[in-house]
Amino acid sequence: MSDIEVKVKEIMQDALGKLESVKEMDALNEIRVNFLGKKGVLTSVMKSMKDVAPEDRPKVGKWVNEAREAIESRLENVKTVLENEIQDRKLKAEAIDVTLPATEKMMGHRHPNTIALEEVERIFVGMGYEVIEGPEIEFDEYNFTKLNIPADHPAKDEQDTFYITKDILLRTQTSPVQARVMEKGHLPIRMISPGRVFRSDEVDATHSPSFHQIEGLVIDKNVTFADLKGTLDVFAKELFGPETKTKFRPHHFPFTEPSAEVDVSCFKCGGKGCRFCKGEGWIEILGCGMVHPHVLEMCGIDPKEYQGFAFGVGLERIALLKYEIDDMRLLYENDIRFLNQF
């Protein structure tokens, strides 16, 4: 037996011996590469054929091919066994016991703001109002000028906002939606405009640089302050209970004249005075007034023929009052323990 034949048989026995103890696919691939790869030991024998006498080359080639076939055959057998074992382990690990109770999934639900908004929308849609939304990025003209707030008006300081350019900003109120609707001239108008607004306020228990407002507008012939009072009285009773009373206090808004702040009787104590209403028996909820004639003119409506009223309420304020939440920040901290209460 020649030295080359002995070497080939030793390589084959070495490979077959290592395959007997293989337990993982990675080890199997490593054996394949070490013995049959481009730089494998059996391949190196074939590369050394140039040093073999021409008459001996057929015999050497036969020995190498027989060894390769034996190793490859054993590799495939071991691979099949390993794949079956891996599949069995996977099936056992992923087995589902259908007799066990199902895993309880955490279900989401509506946010307190969403619940409050839907209730307000339900009340006003029931009174014949339309819900209209508008852009959060607004022109200065619609956010201020068309609402009777010129460039030098002090109300601009109170509603300091975030400017994108000199003429484009993040809206401070949803009133620009009302101006856009009035401009279209489709009268009469009965609408509410809910949405997110922005002001450069410090974050505390009752303020945020981003919050939500719901503003309403009615434009028609022969509209009076009595219509405004009746509308808001019905709204308050629907939202806080049939025993709720409303109180109007004179106020000033640039886009309404006359204007008023509206209080509702405390729905916790019935107006007697408690911790919730700070002993006053009344809770402030919104601002309102008759649409200023100049605002109507700027939007192309004849104030001698048409009149209207407007009002605005903070959505978060409704949620805080209705659900007795004492810190507005709780609405946005995404604490599941808090949100689960609603």
Buried (B, 14 or more C-beta within 10 A) or exposed (E): EEEBBEBBBEBBEBBBEBBEEBEEBEBBBBBBEBBBBEEBBBBEBEEEBEEBEEEEEEEBBEBBEEBBEBBBEBBEEBBEEBEEEEEEEEEEEEEEEEEEEEEEEEEEEEBBBEBBBEBBBEBBEEBEBEBBEBEBEBBBBBBBBBBBBEEEBEBBEEBEBBEEEEEEBBBBBBBBBBBBBBBEEEEEBBBBBBBBBBBEBEEEEBEBBBBBBBBBBBBBEEBEBEBBBEBBBBBBBBBBEEEBBBBBEEBEBBBBBBBBBBBBBBBBBBBEBBEBBEEEBBBBBBBBBBBBBBBBEBBEBEBEEBBBBBBBBBBBBBBBBBBEBEEBEBBBEEEEEBBEEB
